[in-house]
């Protein structure tokens, strides 16, 4: 199976001094996701947690919502010319009673490590109806002071980032700030899919009392993935997109951006944030 990191020769220039040394880089390889044997999507990802990534991707696409709907997830033929398996092709077999979506050119998508899903026919195709409406989740109330602690807790748990500096991270926290799980990947959307997929395989969906924190910006797609998994609070250390804010407002998702120490912006769902003054 592909490694999480690889070593490459690099020329270092520091204060005008030139030296040669190996550098540790995060690995990036393609993963083809097949559904009942038919190609569905290709994503560029950091190898590892591939089964969880595939399961989380199918949750965000509205194909599955529970572990019982998956019969099996296996690596399948993806061999090189010398017969070595690349472990870069995963096939998800659905349970017999689970409807298989129509895999057309419109749905057959290519995902990159930077932008997530590309090639959707329209915005409406992305606004999939979730099985776990965030507006129906139990009341969650989060103190801004608690939110301010989460980026440091996420950063402290980023083991591979410390060696490479080249990974996004996504983490799930309880409403009390306890770290539940963290995943790293070259793609921020992959990191979230790995979290959601692991939760699905452990029968933890919906994540109705969890806080999702991402290390970069909050795109529309990440907001969608949160909503599809029933996560009521999404926080990001960087900016959200306008579509992410729109989706959060439409679905009842609490969306926090620019979470840096005690400072943050609340873009939607402020009823879950324990504000000390009226706005």
Buried (B, 14 or more C-beta within 10 A) or exposed (E): EBEBBBEEEEEEEEEEEEEEEEBBBBBBBBBBBBBEEEEBBBBBBBBBBBBBBBBBBBBBBBBBBBBEBBEEBEBEEBEEEEEEEBBBBBBBBBEEEBEEBEBEEEBEBEBBBEEBBEEBEEEEEBBBEBBBBBEEBEEBEBBBEBBBBBBEBBBEBBEBBEBBEBBBBBBBBEBEBEBBBBBBBBBBBBBBBBBBBBBBBEEBBBBBBBBBBBBBBBBBBBBBBBBBBBBBBBBBBEBBBEBBBBBBEEBBBBBBBBBEEEEBEBBBBEEBBEEEEEE
